[in-house]
Amino acid sequence: MDETVAEYIRRTVLKIPRDEIKTMLEKWGFLSETQLQTVNFHQIKENISLDVVQLCEENSADIKQAAVLDIIYNHIYPNKRVWSVYQMNKRGEEMEFFDLTDFKKKFKRRLRSALKNVTINFREYEDNAIWIRIAWGTPYTKPNQYKTSYAVYHSQTPYVFISASVLRSNLPLLCQALVVASNYHDIREMELRSHSLNSLKDIVFKRYSQNFQTYYPRPLQERNVALESADPRIVQESRNEKERIQRVNREVFGDGPQPKLEFAQYKLETMFKSDPKMDVLDKKEPFRCLVKFSSPHLLESLKSLAPAGMADAPLSPLLTCIPQKARNYFKIREKKGFFPGSFVSP
């Protein structure tokens, strides 16, 4: 077995929590049950990894088998990576029968026609998800197995979830291979990113239910905190207001937990209104800007604004529409000449 393969397997085993190493190796299936019984999984991880490498040497493991173990690890721990959502488009509405063998063949041919030194591995899962692992090289160097890109494509859908390596220059090659292999016309990034792959899937596959308001906020009434404890009417008004905020927040966001979204951005176009006599603006062009939202848990953060007293309830549709915009790329219009646009594409 090549030394670089042995080192890669050793490092992969070291990433796995000790209590789960045996289970993951069983899922891998490269080592027999008899071989696994010879490993003491209660010793320190360094010694476990060396024992596993020794067994892999007996089986003459190569980089293909090592890559499968890495895919299994990333499938079990997808939150170790940052995922972005991409949507592919067809010219027409025709539906084609999906052939996995043909998909793999086209993907490999397209990618290797642009870059010879590349390692490509596939693994299929029961939810129609095809996990693709790509290790990139250069025209003069072998593929770097420690700087890989992952793509998770669900057949019969236009969506693919990509966790790119640090080599951003290779991303267009990956996107082109996906478009060709899946028989689509083009691909665009939806500008939704998160460590939680499942939350991104919930949003784009509409497995997440969220209500959307059709009315506009009522300003919170200012109240004298000092009088609240003295006047029962003010106390009751405060209680009623808190109940209203909770009710409205529940109507907008629902009762369940929010998908874990960490990043969203889209373009805005704002038309200024002023007295024609003042002639403030020489040109009647909209003011354009790019709005970015980021948080460890963006939707839960938005949900907590009104109950915390940091915003009026209900929140503006500009904030609550993020998951829906991500799914449909629609344009909404608010009052006062405010026009949020579609999500930004590359």
Secondary structure per residue as TSV (DSSP state, phi and psi in degrees):
chain	resnum	aa	ss	phi	psi
A	1	M	-	360.0	138.7
A	2	D	-	-63.9	144.1
A	3	E	H	-62.8	-36.5
A	4	T	H	-67.2	-34.6
A	5	V	H	-67.9	-43.3
A	6	A	H	-60.3	-43.0
A	7	E	H	-67.0	-37.4
A	8	Y	H	-66.6	-42.1
A	9	I	H	-63.4	-41.8
A	10	R	H	-59.5	-46.2
A	11	R	H	-67.2	-35.8
A	12	T	H	-65.0	-43.2
A	13	V	H	-62.6	-39.2
A	14	L	H	-64.1	-25.9
A	15	K	H	-73.1	-23.7
A	16	I	S	-79.6	134.9
A	17	P	-	-55.7	139.3
A	18	R	G	-57.3	-39.1
A	19	D	G	-66.8	-14.1
A	20	E	G	-112.2	0.1
A	21	I	H	-61.3	-47.3
A	22	K	H	-61.9	-45.1
A	23	T	H	-60.8	-41.4
A	24	M	H	-70.6	-36.4
A	25	L	H	-66.8	-33.4
A	26	E	H	-66.2	-39.7
A	27	K	H	-64.2	-34.9
A	28	W	H	-61.9	-46.3
A	29	G	-	77.3	4.1
A	30	F	S	-78.7	-33.4
A	31	L	S	-98.6	140.5
A	32	S	-	-73.9	162.3
A	33	E	H	-61.0	-37.4
A	34	T	H	-62.9	-41.0
A	35	Q	H	-65.6	-41.3
A	36	L	H	-65.2	-30.6
A	37	Q	T	-67.9	-17.3
A	38	T	T	-83.8	-8.3
A	39	V	S	-93.0	132.1
A	40	N	-	-88.9	102.2
A	41	F	T	-82.9	5.3
A	42	H	T	-99.9	-3.9
A	43	Q	S	-82.3	178.0
A	44	I	-	-66.0	154.6
A	45	K	H	-61.9	-34.6
A	46	E	H	-59.7	-43.5
A	47	N	H	-70.0	-35.8
A	48	I	H	-61.5	-44.8
A	49	S	H	-63.1	-38.3
A	50	L	H	-67.9	-37.2
A	51	D	H	-65.6	-40.7
A	52	V	H	-64.9	-42.1
A	53	V	H	-60.9	-40.7
A	54	Q	H	-61.4	-42.0
A	55	L	H	-66.2	-37.6
A	56	C	H	-66.7	-33.6
A	57	E	H	-64.6	-38.0
A	58	E	H	-62.8	-32.3
A	59	N	T	-93.0	3.4
A	60	S	T	55.8	54.2
A	61	A	-	-65.7	146.8
A	62	D	-	-122.9	-175.6
A	63	I	H	-66.4	-26.0
A	64	K	H	-63.7	-45.8
A	65	Q	H	-67.8	-38.7
A	66	A	H	-62.7	-38.0
A	67	A	H	-66.1	-35.0
A	68	V	H	-62.6	-41.4
A	69	L	H	-62.2	-38.1
A	70	D	H	-66.7	-38.7
A	71	I	H	-62.9	-44.3
A	72	I	H	-59.3	-42.9
A	73	Y	H	-61.5	-46.5
A	74	N	H	-69.7	-29.7
A	75	H	H	-68.5	-37.8
A	76	I	H	-77.1	-34.0
A	77	Y	-	-120.9	63.9
A	78	P	G	-68.6	-20.5
A	79	N	G	-72.9	-3.6
A	80	K	G	-74.9	-12.6
A	81	R	S	-116.7	162.9
A	82	V	-	-100.4	125.4
A	83	W	E	-109.0	142.4
A	84	S	E	-119.8	149.2
A	85	V	E	-100.6	133.7
A	86	Y	E	-124.4	144.0
A	87	Q	E	-119.7	129.5
A	88	M	E	-99.9	154.5
A	89	N	E	-132.0	145.6
A	90	K	-	-103.7	160.4
A	91	R	S	-73.1	-39.2
A	92	G	S	-116.3	-169.6
A	93	E	-	-102.2	9.0
A	94	E	-	-66.2	142.8
A	95	M	-	-107.1	134.4
A	96	E	-	-115.8	149.9
A	97	F	-	-68.1	131.4
A	98	F	-	-89.0	123.6
A	99	D	-	-114.1	110.5
A	100	L	H	-63.1	-40.8
A	101	T	H	-61.3	-43.0
A	102	D	H	-66.4	-38.2
A	103	F	H	-60.2	-48.3
A	104	K	H	-62.0	-43.0
A	105	K	H	-62.3	-47.5
A	106	K	H	-65.9	-39.9
A	107	F	H	-61.7	-48.8
A	108	K	H	-63.4	-44.4
A	109	R	H	-61.7	-43.9
A	110	R	H	-66.3	-44.8
A	111	L	H	-69.8	-41.3
A	112	R	H	-75.6	-18.2
A	113	S	H	-71.8	-24.1
A	114	A	H	-95.5	-28.6
A	115	L	-	-147.1	116.3
A	116	K	S	-73.0	-44.2
A	117	N	S	-84.8	84.4
A	118	V	E	-149.8	140.2
A	119	T	E	-108.2	128.2
A	120	I	E	-125.5	128.8
A	121	N	E	-133.9	144.0
A	122	F	E	-121.4	151.5
A	123	R	E	-151.1	130.6
A	124	E	E	-99.3	145.6
A	125	Y	-	-125.3	166.3
A	126	E	T	-66.4	-20.0
A	127	D	T	-90.7	27.2
A	128	N	S	63.5	22.4
A	129	A	E	-94.2	129.5
A	130	I	E	-106.2	113.3
A	131	W	E	-90.8	125.8
A	132	I	E	-118.5	126.5
A	133	R	E	-113.5	127.5
A	134	I	E	-124.9	122.9
A	135	A	E	-104.1	125.3
A	136	W	E	-98.1	140.0
A	137	G	-	-118.2	-162.8
A	138	T	B	-129.8	172.4
A	139	P	T	-56.7	-17.4
A	140	Y	T	-121.0	-2.9
A	141	T	B	-131.0	154.6
A	142	K	-	-72.7	160.2
A	143	P	-	-58.9	137.3
A	144	N	-	-88.7	107.8
A	145	Q	T	-72.2	-10.3
A	146	Y	T	-96.6	-5.3
A	147	K	S	-126.4	78.0
A	148	T	E	-104.4	157.3
A	149	S	E	-109.8	146.0
A	150	Y	E	-122.5	139.3
A	151	A	E	-130.0	131.7
A	152	V	E	-116.1	109.5
A	153	Y	E	-112.0	126.9
A	154	H	E	-96.7	113.9
A	155	S	T	-59.2	150.8
A	156	Q	T	67.8	15.4
A	157	T	S	-130.6	158.8
A	158	P	S	-89.0	8.4
A	159	Y	E	-104.6	141.4
A	160	V	E	-139.3	140.3
A	161	F	E	-110.7	123.9
A	162	I	E	-121.3	131.9
A	163	S	E	-115.5	104.3
A	164	A	-	-86.3	155.5
A	165	S	-	-76.8	179.4
A	166	V	S	-69.3	-14.9
A	167	L	-	-85.6	83.2
A	168	R	G	-64.2	-21.5
A	169	S	G	-66.3	-19.7
A	170	N	G	-85.8	-11.6
A	171	L	H	-60.7	-42.9
A	172	P	H	-59.4	-35.4
A	173	L	H	-64.7	-41.5
A	174	L	H	-64.2	-43.9
A	175	C	H	-63.8	-41.1
A	176	Q	H	-63.4	-40.7
A	177	A	H	-65.3	-37.8
A	178	L	H	-65.7	-43.2
A	179	V	H	-63.6	-45.0
A	180	V	H	-67.3	-44.8
A	181	A	H	-67.6	-32.0
A	182	S	T	-96.9	3.7
A	183	N	T	63.5	40.2
A	184	Y	-	-103.5	173.5
A	185	H	S	-95.9	-44.4
A	186	D	E	-151.8	176.8
A	187	I	E	-144.2	145.0
A	188	R	E	-142.6	146.7
A	189	E	E	-80.6	136.9
A	190	M	E	-89.2	-1.7
A	191	E	E	58.0	40.9
A	192	L	E	-119.6	122.5
A	193	R	E	-132.7	146.4
A	194	S	E	-166.7	156.5
A	195	H	S	-75.0	-23.5
A	196	S	-	-88.0	98.6
A	197	L	H	-63.5	-40.7
A	198	N	H	-63.6	-35.8
A	199	S	H	-67.1	-39.8
A	200	L	H	-63.7	-38.6
A	201	K	H	-64.7	-40.3
A	202	D	H	-59.6	-37.9
A	203	I	H	-70.6	-53.4
A	204	V	H	-75.4	-26.3
A	205	F	T	-93.3	7.6
A	206	K	T	58.8	35.1
A	207	R	-	-89.8	3.7
A	208	Y	S	-114.7	124.0
A	209	S	-	-100.1	123.3
A	210	Q	-	-138.4	133.5
A	211	N	-	-86.7	148.5
A	212	F	-	-123.5	133.9
A	213	Q	-	-73.5	150.7
A	214	T	-	-121.5	13.1
A	215	Y	S	-131.5	177.7
A	216	Y	-	-119.8	155.2
A	217	P	-	-62.5	145.3
A	218	R	-	-99.2	125.7
A	219	P	-	-57.2	140.5
A	220	L	-	-67.7	135.1
A	221	Q	-	-77.0	134.1
A	222	E	-	-71.7	141.6
A	223	R	-	-139.4	150.0
A	224	N	-	-85.6	110.4
A	225	V	H	-61.5	-34.0
A	226	A	H	-65.6	-29.2
A	227	L	H	-86.3	-15.1
A	228	E	H	-59.5	-39.3
A	229	S	T	-77.1	-15.1
A	230	A	T	-98.4	-35.4
A	231	D	-	-105.6	113.6
A	232	P	H	-58.9	-30.6
A	233	R	H	-66.4	-37.2
A	234	I	H	-71.3	-37.4
A	235	V	H	-61.2	-44.2
A	236	Q	H	-66.4	-38.9
A	237	E	H	-63.4	-40.6
A	238	S	H	-65.3	-41.4
A	239	R	H	-63.2	-43.4
A	240	N	H	-63.4	-37.6
A	241	E	H	-67.4	-40.0
A	242	K	H	-64.4	-40.5
A	243	E	H	-64.8	-38.4
A	244	R	H	-64.0	-43.5
A	245	I	H	-61.5	-44.2
A	246	Q	H	-63.3	-41.0
A	247	R	H	-66.3	-46.7
A	248	V	H	-64.8	-40.9
A	249	N	H	-62.4	-37.4
A	250	R	H	-68.9	-37.3
A	251	E	H	-65.7	-35.4
A	252	V	H	-79.7	-45.9
A	253	F	H	-102.3	-11.9
A	254	G	-	82.5	178.3
A	255	D	S	-90.1	-26.0
A	256	G	S	-81.9	171.5
A	257	P	-	-67.1	152.1
A	258	Q	-	-86.1	149.0
A	259	P	-	-59.2	144.2
A	260	K	-	-84.1	93.2
A	261	L	-	-105.0	135.6
A	262	E	-	-112.9	-17.2
A	263	F	E	-151.7	137.6
A	264	A	E	-153.4	147.3
A	265	Q	E	-152.2	151.4
A	266	Y	E	-160.0	166.6
A	267	K	E	-86.4	148.7
A	268	L	E	-126.9	145.8
A	269	E	E	-129.1	117.9
A	270	T	E	-114.8	124.2
A	271	M	-	-93.3	123.1
A	272	F	-	-81.2	140.2
A	273	K	-	-113.3	133.1
A	274	S	-	-151.3	166.5
A	275	D	-	-65.8	124.9
A	276	P	T	-56.6	-29.3
A	277	K	T	-69.1	-29.4
A	278	M	T	-75.7	-29.1
A	279	D	-	50.9	54.2
A	280	V	-	-68.8	-41.7
A	281	L	-	-103.3	125.8
A	282	D	S	-74.7	-36.7
A	283	K	S	-112.1	138.5
A	284	K	-	-89.9	53.3
A	285	E	-	-107.6	146.7
A	286	P	-	-73.4	153.6
A	287	F	E	-83.8	124.2
A	288	R	E	-110.2	139.9
A	289	C	E	-152.3	166.5
A	290	L	E	-113.4	121.8
A	291	V	E	-104.3	129.7
A	292	K	E	-120.7	137.7
A	293	F	E	-119.4	133.3
A	294	S	E	-147.2	143.1
A	295	S	-	-170.0	154.3
A	296	P	T	-58.5	-27.5
A	297	H	T	-150.6	82.7
A	298	L	H	-58.8	-50.3
A	299	L	H	-68.8	-37.3
A	300	E	H	-67.2	-33.3
A	301	S	H	-64.4	-44.2
A	302	L	H	-64.0	-39.1
A	303	K	H	-62.9	-30.7
A	304	S	H	-87.2	-7.4
A	305	L	H	-61.7	-50.8
A	306	A	T	-66.6	-49.7
A	307	P	T	-58.5	-29.4
A	308	A	T	-82.4	-2.6
A	309	G	T	78.3	14.8
A	310	M	S	-93.6	-5.9
A	311	A	S	-156.4	157.9
A	312	D	-	-71.0	156.8
A	313	A	S	-116.5	133.8
A	314	P	S	-79.3	160.1
A	315	L	-	-66.2	156.9
A	316	S	-	-60.7	142.4
A	317	P	H	-56.9	-21.6
A	318	L	H	-57.5	-32.2
A	319	L	H	-94.1	-39.0
A	320	T	H	-80.7	-10.8
A	321	C	T	-88.0	-0.2
A	322	I	H	-55.2	-51.0
A	323	P	H	-63.0	-39.6
A	324	Q	H	-66.9	-39.7
A	325	K	H	-64.2	-36.2
A	326	A	H	-62.8	-33.8
A	327	R	H	-79.2	-39.4
A	328	N	H	-114.0	-12.3
A	329	Y	-	53.7	34.6
A	330	F	-	-87.6	165.1
A	331	K	-	-106.9	131.1
A	332	I	-	-112.2	156.9
A	333	R	-	-124.4	131.2
A	334	E	B	-107.1	170.3
A	335	K	T	-69.8	172.4
A	336	K	T	65.0	29.3
A	337	G	T	69.5	30.8
A	338	F	E	-105.2	124.5
A	339	F	E	-126.9	90.3
A	340	P	E	-66.9	136.3
A	341	G	E	-98.7	-170.2
A	342	S	E	-78.4	165.1
A	343	F	E	-64.1	150.7
A	344	V	-	-74.6	138.5
A	345	S	-	-114.6	161.1
A	346	P	-	-61.9	360.0
